[in-house]
Amino acid sequence: MHRAFASCCLVAALSCCSAALTFAQSFNLDFGAQFGAPSTSYGAAAGQPGFWNERTGFEDETATLVDIQGNKTALTIVPSLPFGQAGYDHPATTGDDQALMDDYFDLHSVPATFEIRGLAVGTYAVYSYVWAPDEAAFQTSLGIQGRPPRLIGGVWPGEFREGITHSRDVVRVVAGTPLVISVFGIPKGTFNGLQLVQLSR
Protein backbone atom coordinates (compact mmCIF):
# COMPACT_ATOMS: atom_id res chain seq x y z
CA MET A 1 0.00 0.00 0.00
CA HIS A 2 2.79 2.39 0.92
CA ARG A 3 4.64 1.48 -2.27
CA ALA A 4 1.53 2.17 -4.34
CA PHE A 5 1.10 5.52 -2.64
CA ALA A 6 4.74 6.41 -3.23
CA SER A 7 4.43 5.37 -6.87
CA CYS A 8 1.40 7.63 -7.35
CA CYS A 9 3.27 10.52 -5.75
CA LEU A 10 6.24 9.96 -8.06
CA VAL A 11 4.01 9.91 -11.15
CA ALA A 12 2.28 13.11 -10.02
CA ALA A 13 5.61 14.79 -9.37
CA LEU A 14 6.93 13.81 -12.80
CA SER A 15 3.75 15.07 -14.43
CA CYS A 16 4.11 18.41 -12.68
CA CYS A 17 7.74 18.69 -13.77
CA SER A 18 6.74 17.91 -17.35
CA ALA A 19 4.02 20.57 -17.29
CA ALA A 20 6.40 23.11 -15.77
CA LEU A 21 8.89 22.43 -18.57
CA THR A 22 6.27 22.70 -21.31
CA PHE A 23 5.06 26.08 -20.07
CA ALA A 24 8.33 27.34 -18.58
CA GLN A 25 8.57 30.13 -21.14
CA SER A 26 5.34 30.09 -23.08
CA PHE A 27 3.69 33.39 -23.99
CA ASN A 28 0.60 34.86 -25.64
CA LEU A 29 0.78 38.36 -27.16
CA ASP A 30 -1.99 40.48 -28.66
CA PHE A 31 -0.93 43.50 -30.75
CA GLY A 32 -3.28 46.48 -30.70
CA ALA A 33 -5.82 47.51 -28.08
CA GLN A 34 -8.99 48.58 -29.93
CA PHE A 35 -10.87 45.36 -29.15
CA GLY A 36 -9.06 44.46 -25.93
CA ALA A 37 -7.07 41.34 -25.13
CA PRO A 38 -8.45 37.79 -25.46
CA SER A 39 -9.64 36.01 -22.32
CA THR A 40 -7.40 33.64 -20.40
CA SER A 41 -9.54 30.69 -21.54
CA TYR A 42 -8.70 31.39 -25.19
CA GLY A 43 -6.06 29.19 -26.82
CA ALA A 44 -6.19 30.45 -30.45
CA ALA A 45 -4.46 28.28 -33.08
CA ALA A 46 -1.86 26.99 -30.62
CA GLY A 47 -4.50 25.66 -28.22
CA GLN A 48 -2.64 27.52 -25.46
CA PRO A 49 -4.96 29.31 -23.00
CA GLY A 50 -3.52 31.65 -20.41
CA PHE A 51 -2.64 35.29 -19.87
CA TRP A 52 -2.49 37.50 -22.98
CA ASN A 53 -0.03 40.40 -23.06
CA GLU A 54 -1.58 43.39 -24.82
CA ARG A 55 0.94 45.56 -26.67
CA THR A 56 -0.01 48.94 -28.11
CA GLY A 57 3.32 49.82 -29.71
CA PHE A 58 3.91 52.70 -27.30
CA GLU A 59 5.57 50.71 -24.51
CA ASP A 60 9.21 51.20 -23.60
CA GLU A 61 11.29 48.40 -25.12
CA THR A 62 12.51 47.35 -21.68
CA ALA A 63 8.98 46.55 -20.49
CA THR A 64 8.76 42.94 -19.38
CA LEU A 65 6.21 40.42 -20.59
CA VAL A 66 4.09 38.04 -18.56
CA ASP A 67 3.96 34.30 -19.23
CA ILE A 68 0.74 32.35 -19.72
CA GLN A 69 0.58 31.60 -15.98
CA GLY A 70 0.62 35.29 -15.10
CA ASN A 71 4.25 35.50 -13.96
CA LYS A 72 6.45 38.46 -14.89
CA THR A 73 9.56 37.54 -16.84
CA ALA A 74 12.63 39.24 -18.33
CA LEU A 75 11.35 38.71 -21.86
CA THR A 76 11.05 41.73 -24.18
CA ILE A 77 9.94 42.18 -27.77
CA VAL A 78 11.75 44.92 -29.68
CA PRO A 79 10.73 46.18 -33.16
CA SER A 80 13.30 47.69 -35.51
CA LEU A 81 10.85 50.40 -36.56
CA PRO A 82 7.94 52.19 -34.87
CA PHE A 83 4.59 50.64 -35.75
CA GLY A 84 1.20 52.24 -35.26
CA GLN A 85 -1.70 50.23 -33.94
CA ALA A 86 -4.89 49.98 -35.95
CA GLY A 87 -8.17 48.10 -35.94
CA TYR A 88 -11.01 47.03 -38.18
CA ASP A 89 -14.24 45.34 -37.15
CA HIS A 90 -14.42 42.35 -39.49
CA PRO A 91 -18.06 41.18 -39.66
CA ALA A 92 -17.19 37.47 -39.42
CA THR A 93 -15.01 37.60 -36.29
CA THR A 94 -16.46 37.81 -32.79
CA GLY A 95 -15.42 37.40 -29.18
CA ASP A 96 -11.84 36.34 -28.58
CA ASP A 97 -11.18 35.88 -32.29
CA GLN A 98 -12.07 39.53 -32.75
CA ALA A 99 -9.90 40.57 -29.80
CA LEU A 100 -6.86 38.88 -31.33
CA MET A 101 -7.38 39.45 -35.05
CA ASP A 102 -9.29 42.73 -35.49
CA ASP A 103 -6.70 44.97 -33.83
CA TYR A 104 -3.08 44.86 -34.92
CA PHE A 105 0.14 46.63 -35.81
CA ASP A 106 0.20 48.21 -39.27
CA LEU A 107 3.37 47.03 -41.02
CA HIS A 108 5.35 49.03 -43.53
CA SER A 109 6.11 47.97 -47.08
CA VAL A 110 9.81 47.95 -46.19
CA PRO A 111 11.46 45.04 -44.32
CA ALA A 112 11.48 45.24 -40.53
CA THR A 113 12.13 42.89 -37.64
CA PHE A 114 10.71 42.02 -34.25
CA GLU A 115 13.30 40.61 -31.84
CA ILE A 116 12.19 38.54 -28.87
CA ARG A 117 14.96 38.81 -26.30
CA GLY A 118 15.50 36.88 -23.10
CA LEU A 119 14.08 33.49 -24.10
CA ALA A 120 15.45 30.46 -22.34
CA VAL A 121 17.40 27.97 -24.41
CA GLY A 122 15.00 25.51 -25.99
CA THR A 123 12.78 24.53 -28.88
CA TYR A 124 9.67 26.63 -29.48
CA ALA A 125 6.60 26.53 -31.67
CA VAL A 126 6.00 30.09 -32.84
CA TYR A 127 2.51 31.04 -34.01
CA SER A 128 2.58 34.37 -35.88
CA TYR A 129 -0.82 35.93 -36.64
CA VAL A 130 -0.49 38.19 -39.69
CA TRP A 131 -3.96 38.38 -41.22
CA ALA A 132 -5.50 41.64 -42.47
CA PRO A 133 -9.14 42.00 -41.36
CA ASP A 134 -9.60 45.18 -43.40
CA GLU A 135 -8.58 43.88 -46.85
CA ALA A 136 -8.23 40.26 -48.02
CA ALA A 137 -5.82 41.32 -50.77
CA PHE A 138 -3.23 42.55 -48.26
CA GLN A 139 -0.46 40.03 -47.60
CA THR A 140 2.35 39.89 -45.09
CA SER A 141 5.78 38.48 -45.87
CA LEU A 142 6.99 36.62 -42.80
CA GLY A 143 10.31 34.89 -42.12
CA ILE A 144 11.74 33.51 -38.88
CA GLN A 145 15.39 33.08 -37.92
CA GLY A 146 16.60 33.78 -41.45
CA ARG A 147 14.39 31.17 -43.12
CA PRO A 148 12.90 31.94 -46.54
CA PRO A 149 9.84 34.18 -46.12
CA ARG A 150 6.28 33.18 -46.92
CA LEU A 151 3.29 35.29 -47.95
CA ILE A 152 0.30 35.00 -45.63
CA GLY A 153 -3.18 36.46 -46.04
CA GLY A 154 -6.53 36.00 -47.71
CA VAL A 155 -10.25 35.77 -47.02
CA TRP A 156 -11.19 34.86 -43.44
CA PRO A 157 -11.87 31.10 -43.58
CA GLY A 158 -14.10 30.97 -40.50
CA GLU A 159 -11.34 29.49 -38.35
CA PHE A 160 -7.58 29.64 -37.98
CA ARG A 161 -5.86 28.25 -41.03
CA GLU A 162 -2.11 28.17 -41.50
CA GLY A 163 -1.04 30.15 -44.55
CA ILE A 164 -4.07 32.45 -44.39
CA THR A 165 -4.42 33.64 -40.80
CA HIS A 166 -1.05 32.67 -39.34
CA SER A 167 2.13 30.65 -39.63
CA ARG A 168 3.54 27.97 -37.35
CA ASP A 169 7.31 27.59 -37.12
CA VAL A 170 9.38 25.34 -34.87
CA VAL A 171 12.68 27.00 -33.98
CA ARG A 172 15.63 26.34 -31.70
CA VAL A 173 16.76 29.21 -29.48
CA VAL A 174 20.38 29.11 -28.33
CA ALA A 175 21.98 30.98 -25.45
CA GLY A 176 22.32 34.72 -25.94
CA THR A 177 20.51 34.75 -29.29
CA PRO A 178 17.19 36.53 -29.84
CA LEU A 179 14.32 35.06 -31.81
CA VAL A 180 14.04 37.25 -34.93
CA ILE A 181 10.83 37.63 -36.93
CA SER A 182 11.17 39.48 -40.27
CA VAL A 183 8.10 41.11 -41.82
CA PHE A 184 6.86 43.52 -44.45
CA GLY A 185 3.58 44.23 -46.18
CA ILE A 186 2.43 43.76 -49.77
CA PRO A 187 1.23 46.46 -50.21
CA LYS A 188 0.37 46.69 -46.50
CA GLY A 189 1.09 44.22 -43.75
CA THR A 190 -0.56 43.23 -40.49
CA PHE A 191 0.74 41.76 -37.23
CA ASN A 192 -2.14 40.67 -34.98
CA GLY A 193 -0.24 38.74 -32.34
CA LEU A 194 2.09 35.93 -31.34
CA GLN A 195 2.08 32.71 -29.35
CA LEU A 196 5.27 31.03 -28.20
CA VAL A 197 4.98 27.47 -26.94
CA GLN A 198 8.11 26.00 -25.37
CA LEU A 199 8.34 22.39 -26.54
CA SER A 200 11.61 21.33 -24.91
CA ARG A 201 14.86 22.57 -23.48
Sine and cosine of phi, psi and omega as CSV:
sin_phi,cos_phi,sin_psi,cos_psi,sin_omega,cos_omega
0.00,0.00,-0.71,0.71,0.01,-1.00
-0.91,0.42,-0.62,0.79,0.01,-1.00
-0.90,0.43,-0.65,0.76,0.01,-1.00
-0.90,0.45,-0.66,0.75,0.02,-1.00
-0.90,0.44,-0.68,0.73,0.01,-1.00
-0.90,0.44,-0.63,0.78,0.02,-1.00
-0.89,0.46,-0.67,0.74,0.02,-1.00
-0.89,0.46,-0.65,0.76,0.01,-1.00
-0.90,0.44,-0.64,0.77,0.00,-1.00
-0.90,0.43,-0.70,0.71,0.02,-1.00
-0.87,0.49,-0.69,0.72,0.00,-1.00
-0.89,0.45,-0.66,0.75,-0.01,-1.00
-0.90,0.43,-0.67,0.74,0.01,-1.00
-0.91,0.42,-0.62,0.79,0.03,-1.00
-0.90,0.44,-0.66,0.75,0.02,-1.00
-0.91,0.42,-0.65,0.76,0.02,-1.00
-0.89,0.45,-0.66,0.75,0.01,-1.00
-0.89,0.46,-0.69,0.72,0.02,-1.00
-0.90,0.43,-0.65,0.76,0.00,-1.00
-0.89,0.46,-0.61,0.79,0.02,-1.00
-0.92,0.39,-0.73,0.69,-0.05,-1.00
-0.85,0.53,-0.64,0.77,-0.08,-1.00
-0.95,-0.32,0.33,0.94,-0.06,-1.00
-0.85,0.52,-0.68,0.73,0.07,-1.00
-0.67,-0.74,0.91,0.42,0.07,-1.00
-0.94,-0.35,0.66,-0.75,-0.14,-0.99
-0.64,-0.76,0.50,-0.87,0.16,-0.99
-0.85,-0.52,0.76,-0.65,0.01,-1.00
-0.77,-0.64,0.72,-0.69,0.07,-1.00
-0.90,-0.44,0.84,-0.55,-0.01,-1.00
-0.99,-0.11,0.79,-0.61,-0.04,-1.00
0.99,-0.13,0.51,-0.86,-0.13,-0.99
-0.83,-0.55,0.04,1.00,-0.12,-0.99
-0.87,0.50,-0.61,0.79,-0.03,-1.00
-0.94,-0.34,0.26,0.96,0.05,-1.00
0.97,0.25,0.01,-1.00,0.01,-1.00
-1.00,-0.07,0.50,-0.87,0.08,-1.00
-0.88,0.48,0.34,-0.94,0.02,-1.00
-0.97,0.26,0.32,-0.95,-0.03,-1.00
-0.93,0.37,-0.26,0.96,0.03,-1.00
-1.00,0.09,-0.08,1.00,-0.10,-0.99
-1.00,0.00,0.80,-0.60,-0.03,-1.00
-0.97,-0.26,-0.22,0.98,-0.04,-1.00
0.80,0.60,-0.45,-0.89,-0.09,-1.00
-0.92,0.38,-0.46,0.89,-0.03,-1.00
-0.98,0.21,-0.23,0.97,-0.09,-1.00
0.90,0.43,0.57,0.82,-0.08,-1.00
-0.88,-0.48,1.00,0.01,0.08,-1.00
-0.95,0.31,0.25,-0.97,0.01,-1.00
0.62,-0.78,-0.15,-0.99,-0.03,-1.00
-0.91,0.42,0.65,-0.76,0.06,-1.00
-0.93,-0.38,0.87,-0.50,0.14,-0.99
-0.96,0.27,0.76,-0.65,0.06,-1.00
-0.97,-0.25,0.84,-0.54,-0.03,-1.00
-0.89,-0.45,0.77,-0.63,-0.04,-1.00
-0.99,-0.16,-0.24,0.97,-0.07,-1.00
0.99,-0.10,-0.11,0.99,-0.03,-1.00
-0.97,-0.26,-0.02,1.00,-0.03,-1.00
-0.95,0.32,0.47,-0.88,0.14,-0.99
-0.91,0.41,0.61,-0.79,-0.09,-1.00
-0.91,0.42,-0.28,0.96,0.01,-1.00
-1.00,0.04,-0.03,1.00,0.01,-1.00
-0.87,0.48,0.71,-0.70,-0.03,-1.00
-1.00,0.07,0.42,-0.91,0.06,-1.00
-0.98,-0.20,0.28,-0.96,-0.02,-1.00
-0.93,-0.36,0.67,-0.74,0.00,-1.00
-0.98,0.20,0.03,-1.00,-0.11,-0.99
-0.92,0.39,-0.30,0.95,0.02,-1.00
-1.00,-0.03,0.02,1.00,0.05,-1.00
1.00,-0.02,0.23,0.97,-0.02,-1.00
-0.99,-0.10,0.71,-0.71,0.08,-1.00
-0.93,0.36,0.58,-0.82,-0.01,-1.00
-0.74,-0.67,-0.02,-1.00,0.06,-1.00
-1.00,-0.07,0.14,0.99,-0.07,-1.00
-0.96,0.29,0.67,-0.75,0.10,-0.99
-0.74,-0.68,0.41,-0.91,0.11,-0.99
-0.83,-0.55,0.83,-0.57,-0.17,-0.98
-0.83,-0.56,0.90,-0.43,0.06,-1.00
-0.99,0.12,0.48,-0.88,0.03,-1.00
-0.99,0.17,-0.31,0.95,0.01,-1.00
-0.72,-0.70,0.36,-0.93,0.12,-0.99
-0.96,0.28,0.66,-0.75,0.02,-1.00
-0.79,-0.61,0.74,-0.67,0.05,-1.00
-1.00,0.10,0.53,-0.85,0.07,-1.00
-1.00,0.04,0.48,-0.87,-0.01,-1.00
-0.54,-0.84,0.11,-0.99,0.02,-1.00
-0.36,-0.93,0.45,-0.89,0.04,-1.00
-0.48,-0.88,0.78,-0.62,-0.05,-1.00
-0.99,0.12,1.00,-0.03,0.03,-1.00
-0.95,0.32,0.74,-0.67,-0.11,-0.99
-0.92,0.40,-0.34,0.94,-0.07,-1.00
-0.99,-0.13,-0.06,1.00,0.03,-1.00
-0.95,-0.31,0.66,-0.75,-0.01,-1.00
-0.64,-0.77,0.22,-0.98,0.13,-0.99
0.84,0.55,-0.72,-0.69,-0.04,-1.00
-0.92,0.38,-0.53,0.85,0.09,-1.00
-0.86,0.51,-0.68,0.73,0.03,-1.00
-0.90,0.43,-0.67,0.74,-0.02,-1.00
-0.87,0.48,-0.60,0.80,0.00,-1.00
-0.99,0.14,-0.70,0.71,-0.24,-0.97
-0.99,-0.13,-0.39,0.92,-0.12,-0.99
-1.00,-0.02,-0.13,0.99,0.22,-0.97
-0.85,-0.53,0.47,-0.88,-0.27,-0.96
-0.17,-0.99,0.12,-0.99,0.20,-0.98
-1.00,-0.06,0.73,-0.68,0.13,-0.99
-0.98,0.20,0.83,-0.55,-0.01,-1.00
-1.00,-0.10,0.47,-0.88,0.03,-1.00
-0.99,0.16,0.18,-0.98,0.09,-1.00
-1.00,-0.01,0.21,0.98,0.10,-0.99
-0.91,-0.41,0.52,-0.86,-0.05,-1.00
-0.87,0.50,0.63,-0.78,0.05,-1.00
-0.55,-0.83,0.21,-0.98,0.01,-1.00
-0.75,-0.66,0.43,-0.90,0.23,-0.97
-0.87,-0.49,0.84,-0.54,0.03,-1.00
-0.96,-0.28,0.79,-0.61,0.08,-1.00
-0.98,-0.19,0.92,-0.38,-0.11,-0.99
-0.94,-0.33,0.59,-0.81,0.07,-1.00
0.99,-0.14,0.11,0.99,0.02,-1.00
-0.93,0.37,0.59,-0.81,0.11,-0.99
-0.94,0.34,0.46,-0.89,0.08,-1.00
-0.85,0.53,0.70,-0.72,0.02,-1.00
0.32,-0.95,0.00,-1.00,0.05,-1.00
-0.97,-0.24,0.73,-0.68,-0.09,-1.00
-0.79,-0.62,0.58,-0.81,0.26,-0.96
-1.00,-0.08,0.82,-0.57,-0.05,-1.00
-0.93,-0.38,0.89,-0.46,0.05,-1.00
-0.97,-0.22,0.92,-0.40,-0.02,-1.00
-0.94,-0.33,0.89,-0.46,-0.02,-1.00
-1.00,-0.09,0.91,-0.41,-0.12,-0.99
-0.68,-0.73,0.74,0.67,-0.05,-1.00
-0.97,-0.25,0.69,-0.72,-0.02,-1.00
-1.00,-0.05,0.93,-0.36,0.02,-1.00
-0.96,0.27,-0.31,0.95,-0.10,-1.00
-1.00,0.00,-0.32,0.95,-0.05,-1.00
-0.33,-0.94,0.91,-0.41,-0.05,-1.00
-0.90,0.43,-0.37,0.93,-0.02,-1.00
-0.98,0.21,-0.30,0.96,0.01,-1.00
-0.95,0.31,0.68,-0.74,0.03,-1.00
-0.78,-0.63,0.47,-0.88,0.04,-1.00
-0.89,-0.46,0.79,-0.62,0.12,-0.99
-1.00,0.09,0.82,-0.57,-0.08,-1.00
-0.74,-0.68,0.78,-0.62,0.08,-1.00
-0.70,-0.71,0.55,-0.84,-0.04,-1.00
-0.80,-0.60,0.75,-0.66,0.07,-1.00
0.81,0.59,0.64,0.77,0.07,-1.00
0.98,0.19,0.09,1.00,0.04,-1.00
-0.96,0.29,0.40,-0.92,0.04,-1.00
-0.83,0.56,0.70,-0.71,-0.04,-1.00
-0.96,0.29,0.36,-0.93,0.08,-1.00
-0.80,-0.59,0.47,-0.88,0.08,-1.00
-1.00,-0.09,0.77,-0.64,-0.06,-1.00
-0.79,-0.61,0.70,-0.72,0.03,-1.00
0.40,-0.92,0.05,-1.00,0.01,-1.00
0.64,-0.77,-0.18,-0.98,0.00,-1.00
-0.96,0.27,0.69,-0.72,0.04,-1.00
-0.82,0.57,0.86,-0.52,-0.08,-1.00
-1.00,0.03,0.08,1.00,0.00,-1.00
1.00,-0.05,-0.12,0.99,0.02,-1.00
-0.29,-0.96,0.15,-0.99,0.05,-1.00
-0.94,0.34,0.75,-0.66,0.01,-1.00
-0.63,-0.78,0.87,-0.50,-0.03,-1.00
-0.86,0.52,0.69,-0.72,-0.03,-1.00
0.99,-0.10,-0.35,0.94,0.05,-1.00
-0.92,-0.39,-0.80,0.60,-0.04,-1.00
-0.99,-0.13,-0.41,0.91,-0.11,-0.99
-0.27,-0.96,0.10,-1.00,0.17,-0.99
-0.82,-0.57,0.39,-0.92,0.12,-0.99
-0.81,-0.59,0.83,-0.55,0.00,-1.00
-0.77,-0.63,0.68,-0.73,0.11,-0.99
-0.97,-0.23,0.85,-0.52,-0.09,-1.00
-0.76,-0.65,0.40,-0.92,0.07,-1.00
-0.95,-0.30,0.83,-0.56,0.04,-1.00
-0.98,-0.19,0.79,-0.61,0.02,-1.00
-0.96,-0.27,0.25,-0.97,-0.10,-0.99
-0.86,0.51,0.75,-0.66,0.09,-1.00
0.97,0.23,0.12,0.99,-0.04,-1.00
-0.91,-0.41,0.79,-0.61,0.03,-1.00
-0.97,0.25,0.33,-0.94,0.17,-0.99
-1.00,0.03,0.86,-0.52,-0.12,-0.99
-0.93,-0.37,0.83,-0.56,0.05,-1.00
-0.93,-0.38,0.85,-0.53,-0.03,-1.00
-0.97,-0.26,0.73,-0.68,-0.09,-1.00
-0.61,-0.80,0.45,-0.89,0.31,-0.95
-0.29,-0.96,0.30,-0.95,-0.11,-0.99
-0.98,-0.21,0.50,-0.87,0.07,-1.00
-0.74,-0.67,0.98,-0.21,-0.24,0.97
-0.97,0.23,-0.31,0.95,0.08,-1.00
-0.82,-0.58,0.49,-0.87,-0.01,-1.00
-0.87,-0.50,0.24,-0.97,-0.10,-1.00
-0.65,-0.76,0.68,-0.74,0.11,-0.99
-0.77,-0.64,0.97,-0.23,-0.08,-1.00
-0.99,0.11,-0.58,0.82,-0.05,-1.00
0.15,-0.99,-0.03,-1.00,-0.05,-1.00
-0.60,-0.80,0.52,-0.85,0.24,-0.97
-0.75,-0.66,0.76,-0.65,0.09,-1.00
-0.91,-0.42,0.84,-0.55,-0.01,-1.00
-0.88,-0.47,0.92,-0.40,0.02,-1.00
-0.97,0.25,0.85,-0.52,-0.05,-1.00
-1.00,-0.06,-0.58,0.81,-0.01,-1.00
-0.26,-0.97,0.21,-0.98,0.10,-1.00
-0.98,-0.20,0.00,0.00,0.00,0.00
